[in-house]
């Protein structure tokens, strides 16, 4: 028994040290998922279809640029050794080679076509929501986010970063400088249309792992979409330099079940007085107490 307990303690400490797990995160009712980790390299984990396509395109481009770099390196090494002054004391006077000039014009064009086709396809894929079930309007303010749900009776919330003292008391499982007082709440396995605008200056609504980075501009609506299959809390930050508190403008998205989302909407409507009196009783009947 003592040995088993020691082994469990050792494994838990090791995982916490590596940043892969922690007791505070495990105790959270909604798992904290979309966060950066120490010594992380490459893209974050893909949590949406758009991010999965982005990662695939990145892998394709990495292969192409690696092959090009190796080819150019081989040419440079060949030129250095083959045409060194000791091996080639009398340089050639040839200035044109029609076949070579056509080749180094046509081949880069073909490479760009290979890159352009999946790039344009991905731009189109991530631009418009395919049969969105609901819409969330994101408005950037100096320096907080406002989320409106026009399909849910115009429910609206403001999302501000928690001060460190409040974070430790209220949400110790969430990372410093990323925890907020009110997360953007959406249902899992649902296509969400995200439209964004700015109330004052340009902001950037960016969530790691979602594959979405929308510059929200005053007087204009930009559109994107997300579909997150796994419940949890995902984080991002404003990616547009918008003023002195730009780095204190985190984004937190809470993905819950559809039943929990309906209960959350009902609570917000009730708190804002958006429900008629006849609906208050039914709104209070959550799946847990029916």
N, C-alpha and C positions, 0 to 999 in steps of 0.2 A: 504494500500500500504506500509506504513512504517512497519507494523507488518510483512508482507510477506517478505520484503527486509531484516529485522532483522533476520527472521527465516532462510532465505537462507544463510545469512552470518554466522549464528551460525552453520548450518549444514556443510558448507564448511570448517569452522575452525575446527570443530570436526573431520571431515574426514582427514584433513591434519595432525592434531595432532596424530591420530591413525596410520598414515602412509598408509592409504588406498587410498588416492587421494590427488591431489594438483593442484593448478591453473596452475603451470608451466607444469605439466605433461599433463593436459587436453588441453593445447594450442599447444602441439606438433603435427606437421603434421602426423608423424608416432608415434603411441603410444609407450611409454616406458613400457614394460611389464615385462620382465624377470629380475627382480631385487630383492634383499633381502629386508626385512622390519624389522623394530625394533620389538623386542620381538617375532620374528618368531620362531615357533617350528615345528619339523618334517621336512619332505621333502618339497622342493619347489613345486609349482604347476606343474602338468605334461603338457608339451606342445608338446610332441611327442609320438608316439606309444611305443617306447622303454621305455621311462620314465614311462608310464602308467603300463607297465608290471613290471618294477622294483618296483613301489609302491605297486602293488598287491602282488608280492613276499615278500616284506618287511612286509606287513600286515599278510600274512600267517606265516612267521617266528616269528612275534611278538606274535601271538596266541600260537604257539608251545612252544616258550621259556617261555611264561607266565604260561602255564599249567605245564611244567616241574618244574619251580620254585615253584609253589604252591604245587605240589606233594612232592618235596624234603622238603619244609618247613613243610608240614604236617607230614612227616616221622620224621623229627628232633624233632618237638614238641611231637609227640607220644613217641619217645625214651626217651626224657627228663622226661616226666611225668610217663610213664609206668615203666621205669627201673631206676628210682631214687633209691638211696640207702635205703631210708626209706620204699619204696614199694617192693624192690627186694634186700634184704640183702644178699642173696646167689646167686651169678651170675651163669648163665648157662655155661657149659663147652663145648657146641656144637661148632664145628669149621667149619663144612661143611653142606651145604644144597643143594643137587643136583638140585632140582626144582628151588630154588631161584637163584642159580648161572646161570642156563640156561636162566632164565627169564631176569636177568639183563644184559645178553649178547645179547639175541635175540631182546629185545625191543629197545635198542639204535640203533641196526642195522636197524630195520624197520623205526625208526624215521629218520635216515640219508638217507634212500632210499626215503622216502617221501619228504625230503628236496632236494635231489640230482636231482630227475626227473625234477621238474620245473626249477631248477637252470641251469642244462645243456641245457634244452630247451631254456631258455632265453639267455644263452651265444651264442648259435647257431643263435638265432633270431636276436640278435644285432650285429653279427659279419659281415655278408655279406648283401649288399644292395639288396633287392628284385626288380629286373627290374629297376635299377636306370635310371632316365631321364638325369642326368648330373653328372659330377664329379668336385669336388673342391679339389685342392692339397694344404695342409696346411704345411708350413715350419716354424719351430721355430728358431729364431735367438736370440742372446744376444743383446738387449732384446726387440724384437718386433716380429710380425707375418707377414708372407707373404702368400697371397692367389693367387693362379693361377687357371685359368679356361681353361683347355685344350680343352673343347668342344665349347668354345666361342671365338675361334681365339687366344688362349693363352693370354688372358687378364690377367694382373698381377697387384696387388696392395700391398702396404706395410701398415701395421696398427700399429700405435704407440699411446701410451697414451698421451692425451692432458694435457699440463701443466694447473694448476688450473686457472691461469689468462685467458688462451685461452678457457678453458671450460666455464667459466662464461660468456665470450663474445659470443662464437659461439654456445654452446649447454648447456644452463643453465638448461634445463629440465632433463639432464642426470646426473647420480650420480657421485660424486667425486671419483677419482682414477679408474673409470671404463670407462669413455668416451674416445673415440679414434678419430683420425683424419679421418680414412677411415674404415668403417665397412665392414665386409664380407657380401655381398649382395646375397640373394638367393630368388627364387620365392616361393610363398606360395603353399601349396598342391602339392608339387613336391618331389619325392624321390631323395635325394641328396647323392651321394657316397662321403664320406670324406676320403681322403688318407693323411696320415701325415708322415713327416720325420723331422729330425733335421739337421740344417746346421753346428752346432758346438758342442753342448752338448745336453743331453736329456731335453726335455720340456714336459709339460702335457697340452694338449688341452682339456679343460673341460668347459662345458657350463651347468649351473644349469637349471634344468627343461627340458633339452634335453635328459638326460640319456646317455650322451656320455662322456667318459674320456679316451682319447687316449694318451698314452705315445709316443711321436715322438722321434725317435732314429736316429742318423746319420748313413747313409748307409743302412737304412731299411725303408720299407713302411708298416705302419699299417693302417688298413681299418675299417671304421665304416659307419653309415648312419643316416640321419635325415630326417624327414618329418614334417614340421611345418604348420598346417592349418591356424593359425591366424597371420595376419600381425602385425608387431611391431618390436621393438628393444629388443634383449635379450643379457644378459651379462654373462660372465664367467671370469675365471682367470687361469693362468698357475698353475698347481697343482704339478709340479715337481720342487724341489729346484735346480735352474739352475744358481745361481750366485747372486751377490750383488743386482741386480735390479730385482730379481725374482718377488717381490711383485708389480712391476710397469709394468706388462706385461698382461694387461687386454685383454679380448676377447669380441668383440661386433659383433653380427649377426643381420643384418637388413633384415627382411622378408617383401617382397613387392609383389604386383600383378605381374602376368607374363608379362603384357604389360609394366609396369614400369621397370621390370627387363630387358626386351629387349631394352628399351630406355637407361637404364644405361649402358648396354653392348655396344650399339652403340656409346654412348658418350665416353666411355673409349677407344674404338677402334679408334675413330676419334682423340682423344687427343694423342694417341700413334702412330698415323700414320699407323694403321693396316688396314684401309679401302682403297680400290682403289678409284680413283677419281670419278668413275661413281656411287659409292654407297654413297658418302657423302650427296647428296641431299636427298636420301631416308632415310638415317640414322637420318637426322635432323627432319623428319616428325614424331613427337611423336603423341600418341593418342589424346593429348590435342589440337594440332594445325592442325590436318588434316581436 
